[in-house]
């Protein structure tokens, strides 16, 4: 099955062969095998679909079609669609490669739905009950692209996710894969590539937003050899999974980006640093590297261009700080993942002390599209200051959660209320936490803010890796700040004092506030210390660690003051500030609550209204559950 | 040109802003910046305002035209907060701290006028590691500046200490959280020298010495190493590189020592014995190079990491052990002590000497009973209330008090080599060299120095190394066959004993140089400079030892070395205990095969594999063997070794292992 592609003609030939094979089938069925859908049982769905087809005497494999035989359907596994909430997802494409014409997306597919799906394909119908239904309007959508979640999206890096088999390099090639590499290696000089990327306005998608072209030009100009390209796949923000999706759903796109980066800066080797908690991404990246190598698209003299490039996969052990470039480099070198001061920057002194370009997965995944469609196309997608699109991981109390790739400059409101379908609970929107633990919480007044690097930084948040948590009015903002601070302080590498000791003390003050034991002096210290941690920390993790605190202080200071001065949690979340009380008019004095209270906090004579001693009450809620008269309530 | 707080400073190749700022007369506080180590950038104390941006001065390269402000409100606030943060997580029992008065954290907190810590004090619960004979680790005082980590790895090439855990749980410690005594620490004490607080300190043996001094039935004797006399004065504010030999002798008598001897005397003796060994090897054709053996940290490193070179080490004891041995073997015999027990204490610039006296080789003979570092000696003198500066100078006692300049040089890097060369000049009767005395070619401060010296027609290639990292570098070159020498002098500490781990701790980077210059200065002013011409040495041979290299000299002054495990640990069970139950009424046999580096390279995995195949299938063995893998049984030089029922068996191969096991089973 494997064969070497030694020039562009052979690449083109393979592309045509595979395309022809796919079009031998009337229908292509893609079962999502991204981590989310697999967890929901999609592998079983795949098996059942194959079984259902076999029962009807149908062959479903690409190898049969490659022999030129005609079959009614081709069954494939695909990568993540980003709509994991609705998984397992099954996409049915009708007629022709690319199949832009017609597709159907089935959601929440169960193994027992397999027969119906196969039957419907044979009959040329649709299984209505498995289609997406908008909860608020009741409207049913057939094709993936019509669904509101996808409508606003402009998928660049996620272009193939859910539409090709990520474990089959030929599928990628058939969908135009490696044509960017062939264009670059055979028709473009390294300088032209750097220039192209610079003009595209692409900025680092990992969080910092540093112009990618500029980074490449530094590494290109740097003295020293060999040079290296590192793909940063150490996606650590809680809830963010766009890099994982690309690595799982379209791994060759990442490799293509790396090869092009290598060509641009003069590197002959690359590392993909993936966290070990992404076993599927590790496996698919590894297979992609092996396949690309055996197809001659990695290794010596790629496509006869004279350019050689190879890639090694390195697994990270799951330290959040290893997403920071210098810590990541240390980790690749086998050292403890701790950041070091910059300068020198990796472009001059990176892995093994050599010039190194280190780009995030999503950044690299944009490169092939930029090469094929041009810098102007890419720049026009976004805003003048931030070209292209950005993927956000939409989570929290929003109707549709998942990955959305939208043009830079799309507003927060559009993402939350159009893609996301608004607040799930029907409650009022309160805040959007954007950028993960390094980001900030933005209030309703900033909903019309265009999402791009500089605007977000200005209001105290950041694009970060693109985590976007939507919160409704039942969320306590102090608790949100505490949550992220807890994460950061346990993930700090412990190297510099402000981050190691400072985040610990910030967390302690937040705990004090939540426990209702803080004073206004504590609040002042919280703010002062947060600013010092921001100013004085060594790396990006520490410098951005106080953002959740600072942004909530900026936009939700009232809530802090309510906790500190009034000892109240306005959202009613903080347990220590809750007060249980008995409504004397409703209490019949049945004594049940007093008997079930584990700490004997309830007193009262039989037949007379009871009272709760707040100094003893541990707020366990047992009394409320037991009271048959609805006499016990909580106030905060 | 750079502007620092309004003052113009000219740039002259400074590596970072910190150096430029200090040129402007401003000392920024730092914890993690040490010029001899890599820039770490962790303490953030040196944050400055550079053209409106806050940057750390230690890791920011100066750029022409920069405008630096070091004393803005913002920066002062940062500095003070960082100190408060550190103090809140620091064991603040300052009054009872070893480093009270010399602690950098204390000094900077005082300098910045910290009068309140706004953060709650953390509880101090980490256990203190006092397992090592030389170094005590108190994690509760560690501020994680990483100076020790970088010193141990970058300068000493050992990497015994490193960071562990994340976030606020981050800590510094040895591998697998083992005690220091159970890992490959060489006890050099350089970590103590760079520790800004009391997190790393020298094991305090002062109480033991006081006990000896107040015990009526003992006869306390002390010896003083060469490098102590040029450093002790620092502890009394006498300035760096001041010689206080006479005052030391006087102070020690005041403390109650009955005899005060000079280790320089035995350094002369070492030079004679070692030169005799060298000339013998020249005659016999090797083995070369002859490695010096005065430094116990170096010897331990070789035993753990380069056991194939143990045969190259000089068999001479270190001067400390030689003198102790002479006192106990010869002097005691010679002088009646009316039933009193002679206790030998030594005053050393060195922490590894505390380990050396506990080596198995000295377990019975115990040439030296207790070791005090220079700093501990200073503490005793202070505790006794002695006005050190006002002491009248006194002499060392005979018969071990007369010295030459050659022996004195042992206190600095290159000194042993020079003393040996001086001795060789005498022994080979090279008149010119004897007249010249000084061998400039071996002097200097570079980490690795080479020289070629011709003595009476014999070409001697000499190499001088200081710092264990450099020693490792050189060993690798020798291993690859790139370097060939007759003699290699190694001192584990940068600068040699003058920069020893037990010397007074100083923030002054020039202090080592001053001590070394002083040693060289004293030598050049001495009349007696050639070790073999030391009359006390001659007398020692006449009365007790006979000739250099004689049998008696060997009994008294020489020792041996052996492979040493790097890390202590339990054996790993290969076949579970349940497999080896009492079977056929026979007792099971414990077989622990060494899988340490040495045995691994000699094929211990194949031996283990063969055993594994057999203990599970061979009917004679099933259920009769507890098979385990173990780390280093310290017989690395004798092929694959195993411990069978507690007995070490060496020279095991996959071919003979079943036979060996069969024999053991029969015995059981």
Interface residues (C-beta under 8 A of the other chain):
Chain A: X319 X321 X336 X338 X340 X341 X342 X343 X489 X490 X491 X492 X493 X494 X495 X496 X497 X498 X500 X501 X502 X503 X504 X505 X508 X525 X528 X529 X532 X535 X536 X537 X538
Chain B: X39 X40 X41 X42 X43 X44 X47 X54 X56 X58 X59 X60 X61 X74 X77 X78 X81 X82 X85 X86 X88 X89 X118 X119 X120 X143 X144 X146 X162 X163 X165 X166 X167 X168 X169 X170
